[in-house]
Amino acid sequence: MTIDRRIVIDTQSQCLTLYQGNILLRQFAVSTAKNGTGQLEGTGCTPLGEHVIGQKIGGGLPPNAVFVARQFTGELYDVQLGQNFPNRDWILGRILWLEGQINGYNHGVDKTGALVDTKLRYIYIHGTPDTEPMGRPMSHGCVRMRIDEIVWLFDKVEVGDLVLIQ
């Protein structure tokens, strides 16, 4: 039996919604890119269109686990660590690594040969410190969530689930 589960991320309202079929399961305030939306590598924009969850990273780790390059650093985020490294772009708790599904738009290269590949741009849905605002575009391209909310979402979704970013 196929489960019709999908995530819809609205970059205008800064909202992530999880659906099962036509039923809204839960909605969260998120933070997408401060540079707006766009597909090109190096822009710091959140890519649009149809994606899937390509990989889930961090299952079984503490909720405040710190990641660098998708690897657990052994650090656990707390206020003191945040103060010690005020300029770090924190990736915390869990990572849902996204893969674009539209060739030439958010997968591969576009017609000019420019990279537009969401996965190769390392675009994730991930946790961020509670001190970071939600509901406002502030990220470097990823979709940021509260730590407890990304942990909840991580446990409800699977690799291959649809993620629509609009």
Secondary structure as UniProt FT lines:
FT   STRAND          5..10
FT   TURN            11..14
FT   STRAND          15..20
FT   TURN            21..22
FT   STRAND          23..29
FT   TURN            34..35
FT   TURN            41..42
FT   STRAND          49..57
FT   TURN            59..60
FT   TURN            63..64
FT   STRAND          65..68
FT   TURN            69..70
FT   STRAND          71..76
FT   HELIX           79..84
FT   TURN            86..87
FT   STRAND          91..100
FT   TURN            104..106
FT   TURN            111..112
FT   TURN            118..122
FT   STRAND          124..128
FT   TURN            130..131
FT   STRAND          143..146
FT   HELIX           147..156
FT   TURN            159..160
FT   STRAND          162..165
//
